[in-house]
Amino acid sequence: MRRTVLMGIVTAMLLAIAAGAIAAALVMPAAPGIDASATGGAETVRRFYAAANDVIATGDPAPLHAVVAPHFVDADPLPGVAPGRAGLEAYLLGLHAAEPETRLEAEEVIVAGDRVVARVRVRNGWNAVDPDGAIVDRSPPWSAVESFRVAGGSIVERRADADELALAPPVAEAALAFVVPAPRVVTIKRFTFEPGARWDVAPVGPRLLVLEAGSLRLDRDDSGGQAVSVPVVLAEGGSVAVGAGDRYSATNVGAGVARLLVVTFTVPVASSQWPMPDDAFLSGVTVQTLAGGEAPAIGVGSATVSLARATLGPAAKLSLSSAEGPILVAIDAGEASMTAWGTAWVRRGEDGMSALTGEAALTAGDGLLLQPDGLVALHGAGTEAVELLIVTVRVAPAAPSQGKSGGADPDPLQ
């Protein structure tokens, strides 16, 4: 529908040019506050792309304020963002985080009255491999054709085809060490804390903790119940790596709900020392398993664990390779189709059951675990944008032995 409307605008404007409509528009009186100058409209749009490129390169949204009106409306919002100027800024900042080398180039600008159509080329960073080489193919992050309305030298309205756009900015990254050659059950879970709620964590792991919302205090316990280290306070967007064998607690110290993403690599324990999972019987804390629950081959050595939050338009695509380590994908919103080559486990959110499959339809709450040396292609399959979390594990070979034996997974809170 959006594409049909946009192509209709482009076709109508091209026909208008062929019939001399632009000349007519230039001699007709302009509506109050409307820039009817072809040169002025074109220049404003080119200033828009220059400002957008500055935001992508620097992460500073200020240049956008000089060319985009405060009451700007995005008639076809980019995936996952609000339809105003703040939403456009947020999307450009996401591009800065994910692909700061990306540049938008207006190859052709056509003007008729207060309407401007631009044909756009996306250059450089968007098609680079990321995060950590896991993304091998995806849709571009910007529409190839856009229509603007210009008033008073500012952009006041924008229309574009957002259905095929994709963006995957990184959220957090941590270096972990896997010293013991043992299988690791990999999971990503979301913990939701009521105000004042506390989670006492069993010494299994290691873990990557990423705070989505609220404020949490982390206390490490080295003395059988007494916190002995300086607490770490996580604000929204903060992250920390916690080592295996480490006891700690997480407490919601904010006035509202706190949400914590936890990526865990757990060695299965056969003894009765830890008979229950460490998220059992929590008070004021709810837990949702988003993906994983199986034990992929990780090996021994150092590993870089990365978390990205991707947004796909309803018709966008994203292909991921697990050549360097396993990948977890959790669907937060929307619908996607999945085709996998290699070993892929799909976990259904409705019942928590996992199954090996090469093709599946995924919806919110479902998760995917792709074993090493696999490939998975994801496509939007609904009418709304798809929001998903991607965890990649890039494993480096173990360092040569220096004559020492033993060792443990990394020390946690730094």
LINZIHU-V78136 format. One line per field, one symbol per residue. ss: DSSP state (H for helix, E for strand, C for the rest). psi: psi as a letter, one per 20 degrees, with the letter a starting at -180 (. if undefined). burial: b if it has 16 or more other C-alpha atoms within 10 Angstrom, else e. Layout:
BEGIN
ss->???
psi->???
burial->???
END
This chain:
BEGIN
ss->CHHHHHHHHHHHHHHHHHCCHHHHHHHCCCCCCECCCHHHHHHHHHHHHHHHHHHHHHCCCHHHHCCEEEEEEECCCCCCCCCCHHHHHHHHHHHHHHHCCCEEEEEEEEEECCEEEEEEEEEHHHHCCCCCCCEEEECCCCCCEEEEEEECCEEEEEEECCCCCEEEEEEEEEEEEECCCCCCEEEEEEEEECCCCEEEECCCCCEEEEEEECCEEEEEECCCCCECCCCEEECCCCEEEECCCCEEEEEECCCCCEEEEEEEEECCCCCCCCCCCCCCCCCCEEEEEEEEEECCCCCCEEEEEEEEEEEECCCCEEEEECCCCCEEEEEEECEEEEEEECCEEEECCCCCCEEECCEEEEECCCEEEECCCCEEEEEECCCCCEEEEEEEEEECCCCCCCCCCCCCCCCCCC
psi->gghggghgggghhhhhghjkhggghhiqpqqpjpojpggggghghhhghggghgghhhjoighhhiipqhjqpohnqqpjqqjahhggghghhhhghgmiipppoohppppocjppppppppqdhhjqpqqkjhoiqrqrjqqhpqpqpppkjqpiqpprnihjqqpmqqgqqqpqpnhpnqqpopqpqopopqpiqqoopqmqbrqpppohqbpqppppojllippirpqpoprpiqqqpprqjpprqppojriaqppppopqopppphrjgmhqqijqlqpjpqppphqbirnrohapaqqopqpqoqpprhjrqppppkhirqppppohqaqqqppqoaoppppphhijqqqpqiqqpqrpiqrpoorqkrppppppjbirqppqpppqoopqqqqqpkjqrbrrrqqdo.
burial->eebeebbebbeebbebbeeeebeebeeeeeeeebbbbbebbbebbbbbbbbbbbbbbebbbebbeebbbeebbbebbbbbbbbbbebbbbbbbbbbbbbbbbbbbbeebbbbbbbbbbbbbbeebbbeebbeebbbbbbbbbbbbbbbbbbbbbbbbbbbbbbbbbbbbbbbbbebbbbeeebbbbbbbbbbbbbbbbbbbbbbbbbbbbbbbbbbbbbbbeeeeebeeebebbbeebbbbbbbbbbbbbbbbbeebbbbbbbbbbbeeeeeeeeeeeeeeeeebebebbbbbbbbebbbbbbbbbbbbbbbbbbbbbbbbbbbbbbbbbbbbbbbbbbbbebbbbbbbeebebeeeebeebbbbbbbbbbbebbbbbbbbeebbbbbbbbbbbbbeeeeeeeeeeeebbebbe
END
